[in-house]
Amino acid sequence: MPLTRREFCRAAVIAAAAPLSALAAPLPAPDASWRAAWDKAISAVSGNVRTLPGYARQLLIEGSSYNGVWLECGPHEGLVYAQLAKFFPKASTSPLDVARNNHMAFFAMQRADGQLPCDFKLNKSGEAQAFFSQLQMVVPIAATALELAHLTGDESFLAAAYDACSRWDAWLRKVRNTRGTGLTEGFCTYDTGHDNSPRWRGLPNNCPGGEARNIPSDKSLPRLCPDLSATVYGGRVALSAMAAALGKKAEANHWLDDSESIRHLILTRLYSPEDAAFYDLDAQDNFVRVRSDVISRVLGEHVLHLDDRHDRRIFDAVWSRQLHNSAAFWSPFPFPSIAQDDPAFVRPIPRNSWGGASQALTALRTLRWMEHFGKHVEQSHLMRQWCAAIARQQQFSQQLDPVTGDYAQPDPGAYTPAALVFLSFAQHLGAAPSALV
């Protein structure tokens, strides 16, 4: 049963008082429940490889109640599926080809002006359709395309990705820089995929007229967003590497210069040293002081360079005061989408809530930054906690209660990110099938 606010506060106080070593205590060794969860995860992901009506190529869809692929996660999930290819039975379309399709679908639907669709999903008529009503971006598609190209050695895919992602960056510069700051602007809730988040409370879910170029009429908009800007930064770093691989040295240097420019702006304009947190800056240049998983998204793109003493100080502050603080984000099942001690945390936890629940998408993305920043022990702890919660419940749902590890609200299950969380984490922990009881 979901915790009441009073029960949650009591549990949070207990967690905050507990030594971090207790929170990181070893869990029981993987057992038969892990093997059962592994087999179910393989089945869930395999079942979500589908051909959508009106689109001939097989895609790895989001699963559960989400019949399609979203820009924020579909390409990344395709990449993770490809990285786990050896564990899946042979199919008519290989995981590598499915991963390619999860990228090429967005490139194929790209508009002439460079805009990528926010998602490609079934419409009310049951046909696959591309939509353009928000950005819906988190992990840069340029970054996942680059990693997939390295995995496959497919230079034609690399060239196609470079062209599409270059035009996407140009569209973002033109349409989502209305304030002329050089940072990337958020217009609506779904731009960042933060459904039902207090970060966007009172603002529209998507943009007027179903077009991401349209700004809703609200005096606080547009906002300068650290996570959207970090996504652009990560995309530019990837574009530089793509250009270098394609023999475009001058363009590679240009992308690096542009990436450093937006990185500097994120750190100087969107970081609050007082709170050790990254925040949106509204149209009146006020911080939107809701401590959210925006912080981990900035780290996900390696915006902080630890060889720089200034950046190291920021990382140490963010890590100790926020992400590894058991009163804030280091809950028993990390990472909640809103800090536990933030007044905006939503209790009881509703379905599909970025108002506090620990989301499978956030967990899956930790593989992109925690070990990079030297947090190997903490990454292992997080992975074991998530695997234990999933194995206990034998289901793949969107979100966990960050205190109890229970699934928050009923869910259809077979959610691709949660299944990939279990498979990836079990593999990293050395608990793939050969090691399971």
C-alpha positions in Angstrom: 0.0 0.0 0.0 1.3 3.5 -0.7 2.6 5.4 2.3 0.7 8.4 3.6 2.6 11.7 3.9 3.0 11.1 7.7 4.3 7.6 7.2 6.6 8.8 4.5 8.0 11.6 6.6 8.7 9.2 9.5 10.5 6.8 7.1 12.5 9.6 5.6 13.6 10.8 9.0 14.7 7.2 9.9 16.6 7.0 6.6 18.2 10.3 7.1 19.4 9.3 10.6 20.8 6.0 9.4 24.5 5.9 8.6 25.3 5.7 4.9 27.1 2.4 5.5 23.8 0.9 6.7 22.0 2.0 3.5 24.9 0.4 1.5 24.8 -2.9 3.4 25.2 -5.9 1.2 21.9 -7.5 0.1 21.3 -11.2 0.0 23.0 -13.0 -3.0 20.9 -13.4 -6.2 18.6 -16.4 -5.9 16.0 -18.2 -7.9 13.7 -15.1 -7.9 16.4 -13.2 -9.8 16.6 -16.0 -12.5 12.8 -15.9 -12.8 12.9 -12.1 -13.2 15.7 -12.4 -15.8 13.6 -14.8 -17.9 10.6 -12.5 -17.6 12.6 -9.5 -18.5 13.9 -11.2 -21.6 10.3 -12.1 -22.5 9.0 -8.6 -21.8 11.6 -6.9 -24.0 11.2 -9.5 -26.8 7.5 -8.9 -26.7 7.9 -5.2 -27.1 9.8 -5.6 -30.4 7.0 -4.8 -32.8 6.0 -3.6 -36.1 3.6 -0.6 -35.7 0.7 -0.3 -38.2 1.8 1.9 -41.0 5.6 1.5 -40.3 7.3 -1.5 -41.8 10.4 -1.8 -39.6 10.5 -3.4 -36.2 10.9 -1.1 -33.2 11.5 -1.6 -29.5 8.5 0.2 -28.0 8.2 1.6 -24.5 5.7 -1.0 -23.5 3.1 -1.0 -20.7 0.5 1.6 -21.7 3.0 3.3 -24.1 2.5 2.1 -27.7 5.4 3.8 -29.4 8.9 5.3 -29.1 9.8 8.6 -27.5 12.8 10.8 -28.4 13.9 11.0 -24.7 14.3 7.3 -24.3 13.5 5.2 -27.4 17.0 5.5 -29.0 18.7 4.9 -25.7 16.6 1.8 -25.0 17.4 0.5 -28.4 21.1 1.0 -27.7 20.9 -0.9 -24.4 19.0 -3.7 -26.1 21.8 -4.0 -28.7 24.4 -4.1 -25.9 22.5 -7.0 -24.4 22.1 -8.8 -27.7 24.0 -12.0 -26.7 21.4 -12.8 -24.0 18.4 -12.7 -26.4 17.2 -15.6 -28.6 17.7 -15.2 -32.4 14.9 -13.2 -34.0 13.9 -12.1 -37.5 15.3 -8.7 -36.7 18.5 -8.6 -34.7 18.8 -6.3 -31.6 21.4 -4.3 -33.5 19.0 -3.7 -36.4 16.2 -2.9 -34.0 18.4 -0.3 -32.3 19.2 1.2 -35.7 15.5 1.3 -36.4 14.8 3.1 -33.1 17.1 5.9 -34.3 16.2 5.9 -38.0 12.5 6.2 -37.3 13.2 9.7 -35.9 15.5 10.6 -38.7 13.0 9.4 -41.3 10.2 11.6 -39.8 12.5 14.6 -39.4 10.9 17.8 -40.9 12.6 19.8 -43.7 13.4 22.5 -41.1 15.4 20.0 -39.0 12.8 19.4 -36.2 12.7 15.8 -34.9 9.5 14.3 -33.7 9.0 14.1 -30.0 7.5 10.6 -30.4 6.3 8.1 -32.9 3.3 6.2 -31.6 -0.1 4.9 -32.4 -2.7 7.6 -32.9 -6.4 7.4 -32.1 -7.0 5.5 -35.4 -4.5 2.8 -34.5 -1.8 3.9 -37.0 1.7 4.9 -36.3 2.2 8.7 -36.4 5.0 11.2 -35.6 4.1 14.0 -33.3 5.8 17.4 -32.9 4.1 19.0 -29.9 7.1 19.2 -27.5 10.8 18.4 -27.4 10.6 15.3 -25.1 14.4 15.0 -25.1 16.8 13.7 -22.4 19.6 11.4 -23.5 20.9 13.0 -26.8 20.0 10.9 -29.8 23.4 12.0 -31.3 25.2 10.4 -28.4 23.3 7.0 -28.6 23.7 7.1 -32.4 27.5 7.5 -32.0 27.7 4.6 -29.5 25.6 2.4 -31.8 27.8 3.3 -34.8 30.9 2.3 -32.7 29.1 -1.0 -31.8 28.2 -1.8 -35.4 30.9 -0.2 -37.5 28.2 1.1 -39.8 29.6 4.3 -41.4 26.5 4.9 -43.5 24.4 5.0 -40.3 27.0 7.4 -38.7 26.8 9.7 -41.7 22.9 9.7 -41.6 23.0 10.4 -37.9 25.4 13.2 -38.3 23.3 14.9 -40.9 20.1 14.5 -38.9 21.5 15.5 -35.6 23.3 18.5 -37.0 20.0 19.8 -38.5 18.2 19.1 -35.1 20.8 21.2 -33.3 20.3 24.0 -35.8 16.5 23.9 -35.2 16.9 24.0 -31.4 19.3 27.0 -31.8 16.7 28.8 -33.9 13.5 28.0 -32.2 14.5 27.3 -28.5 16.7 30.3 -27.9 14.1 33.1 -28.1 15.8 35.0 -25.2 19.2 34.9 -27.0 21.1 33.4 -24.1 22.6 30.5 -25.9 20.9 28.1 -23.5 18.0 25.8 -24.5 14.5 26.8 -23.5 11.6 24.8 -22.1 8.1 25.8 -23.1 6.0 23.1 -21.5 5.9 20.0 -19.2 6.5 17.4 -21.8 9.5 19.1 -23.2 11.5 17.4 -20.4 9.3 14.3 -20.1 8.4 15.3 -16.5 4.8 14.3 -16.5 3.0 15.4 -13.3 6.1 17.1 -11.9 5.8 20.1 -9.5 8.7 21.5 -11.5 6.1 22.4 -14.2 3.1 22.9 -11.9 0.4 25.1 -13.5 1.9 25.1 -16.9 0.6 23.3 -20.1 1.7 19.7 -20.8 2.5 20.5 -24.5 2.7 23.5 -26.8 -0.2 25.3 -28.4 -1.5 23.9 -31.7 0.5 20.7 -31.2 3.7 22.5 -32.3 6.8 22.7 -30.2 7.7 26.1 -31.7 4.7 27.8 -30.0 5.2 29.3 -26.6 2.2 29.0 -24.2 1.0 32.4 -22.8 2.5 32.4 -19.3 4.7 35.2 -17.9 7.2 32.6 -16.5 7.9 31.2 -20.0 10.2 30.5 -21.7 12.5 28.9 -19.1 16.2 28.3 -19.4 16.5 24.6 -18.6 19.6 22.9 -17.3 18.6 19.4 -18.5 17.6 20.4 -22.0 20.8 22.5 -22.3 22.8 19.5 -21.0 21.2 17.3 -23.7 22.3 19.8 -26.3 25.8 19.9 -24.8 26.0 16.1 -24.9 24.7 16.1 -28.5 27.4 18.6 -29.6 30.2 16.6 -28.0 28.9 13.5 -29.9 28.6 15.6 -33.1 32.2 16.6 -32.7 33.3 12.9 -32.4 31.1 12.0 -35.4 32.6 14.8 -37.5 36.1 13.6 -36.6 35.2 10.0 -37.5 33.9 11.2 -40.9 37.0 13.2 -41.6 35.5 16.6 -41.0 38.2 18.1 -38.7 37.1 21.8 -38.9 33.5 20.8 -38.1 34.7 18.7 -35.2 36.5 21.6 -33.7 33.5 23.9 -34.3 31.2 21.5 -32.4 33.6 21.3 -29.5 33.7 25.1 -29.2 29.9 25.3 -29.3 29.7 22.5 -26.7 32.0 24.4 -24.3 30.0 27.6 -24.8 26.7 26.0 -23.6 28.5 24.1 -20.8 29.9 27.3 -19.4 26.4 28.9 -19.5 24.8 25.9 -17.7 27.4 26.3 -14.8 27.3 30.1 -14.6 23.5 30.7 -15.0 21.6 27.6 -13.9 23.6 26.4 -10.8 22.7 27.6 -7.3 25.8 27.2 -5.0 23.5 28.0 -2.0 21.4 24.9 -2.7 24.0 22.8 -4.6 21.4 22.3 -7.2 20.6 23.0 -10.9 17.4 24.9 -11.5 15.3 26.3 -14.3 15.5 30.1 -14.7 12.2 31.6 -15.6 11.5 34.5 -17.8 11.9 36.9 -14.9 15.4 35.4 -14.2 14.1 33.7 -11.0 15.2 30.1 -10.1 12.4 27.6 -10.0 13.6 26.1 -6.7 12.3 22.5 -7.0 15.1 20.0 -6.5 14.5 17.4 -9.1 16.3 14.7 -11.1 17.4 17.5 -13.4 20.6 17.3 -11.3 21.4 13.8 -12.4 20.5 14.6 -16.0 23.2 17.3 -16.0 25.7 14.8 -14.7 24.4 12.3 -17.2 26.0 14.4 -20.0 29.3 14.9 -18.1 28.8 18.7 -18.0 31.1 18.8 -15.0 34.8 18.1 -15.8 36.5 16.7 -12.7 40.0 17.7 -13.8 38.8 21.3 -13.3 38.9 22.4 -9.6 35.9 24.6 -9.9 33.8 21.8 -11.5 35.1 19.3 -8.9 33.8 21.6 -6.1 30.4 21.7 -7.7 30.3 18.0 -8.1 31.4 17.4 -4.5 28.7 19.7 -3.3 26.0 18.3 -5.5 26.9 14.7 -4.5 27.2 15.3 -0.8 24.3 17.7 -0.3 21.8 16.3 -2.8 22.4 13.0 -4.6 24.2 11.1 -1.8 22.2 12.7 1.0 19.8 10.2 2.5 17.4 13.0 3.4 17.3 14.2 -0.3 18.0 11.8 -3.2 19.9 8.9 -1.7 16.7 7.1 -0.6 16.7 3.3 0.0 15.7 2.9 -3.7 17.5 5.8 -5.5 16.9 8.2 -7.2 13.5 9.9 -6.4 12.4 12.3 -9.1 12.0 15.0 -6.4 14.2 15.3 -3.3 12.5 13.6 -0.4 13.0 16.7 1.8 11.7 19.1 -0.8 8.3 20.6 0.1 7.1 19.8 -3.5 7.5 16.0 -3.1 4.1 14.5 -4.0 2.6 12.0 -1.5 0.8 9.6 -1.9 2.5 8.8 -5.2 0.1 8.8 -8.2 0.7 6.8 -11.3 3.2 8.2 -13.9 4.5 10.7 -11.5 7.8 12.6 -11.7 6.7 14.3 -8.5 8.8 11.9 -6.3 8.7 8.3 -7.5 12.0 6.7 -8.4 11.7 6.1 -12.1 13.1 3.2 -14.1 14.2 5.6 -16.8 16.3 7.5 -14.3 17.8 4.3 -12.9 18.7 3.1 -16.4 20.5 6.4 -17.1 22.7 6.1 -14.1 24.9 3.7 -16.2 25.8 6.8 -18.2 27.3 8.8 -15.3 27.8 7.2 -11.9 30.9 5.2 -12.7 32.2 8.0 -14.9 32.3 10.2 -11.7 34.0 7.4 -9.7 30.9 6.2 -7.8 31.4 2.5 -8.4 30.3 1.4 -5.0 27.2 3.5 -4.9 26.3 2.4 -8.5 26.5 -1.2 -7.3 24.3 -0.5 -4.3 21.7 1.2 -6.5 21.7 -1.7 -9.0 21.3 -4.3 -6.3 18.4 -2.4 -4.7 16.6 -2.1 -8.0 17.2 -5.7 -9.0 16.0 -6.9 -5.5 12.8 -4.8 -5.8 12.0 -6.1 -9.3 12.8 -9.7 -8.4 10.6 -9.5 -5.3 7.6 -8.2 -7.3 8.3 -10.2 -10.6 7.0 -7.3 -12.7 8.3 -4.5 -14.8 6.6 -1.2 -14.0 7.4 2.4 -14.5 8.2 3.6 -11.0 9.1 2.6 -7.5 8.3 4.1 -4.1 11.7 5.5 -3.2 11.4 4.4 0.4 9.7 0.9 0.2 10.7 -0.2 -3.3 7.1 -1.1 -4.0 5.6 -0.3 -7.3 3.6 2.9 -7.0 0.1 2.4 -8.2 -1.2 -0.4 -10.5 0.5 -0.7 -13.9 0.0 -2.9 -16.9 3.7 -4.1 -16.6 6.0 -5.2 -19.4 7.6 -1.7 -19.3 10.7 -1.9 -21.4 12.9 0.5 -19.3 12.3 -1.5 -16.1 13.1 -4.8 -17.9 16.3 -3.3 -19.3 17.1 -2.0 -15.8 17.0 -5.5 -14.5 18.9 -7.1 -17.3 21.6 -4.4 -17.5 22.1 -4.2 -13.7 22.2 -8.0 -13.3 24.8 -8.2 -16.0 26.9 -5.4 -14.4 26.7 -7.2 -11.1 27.9 -10.4 -12.5 24.5 -12.0 -12.0 23.6 -12.8 -15.7 22.1 -16.3 -16.2 25.4 -18.3 -15.8 25.8 -16.9 -12.3 22.2 -17.2 -11.2 21.0 -20.1 -9.0 
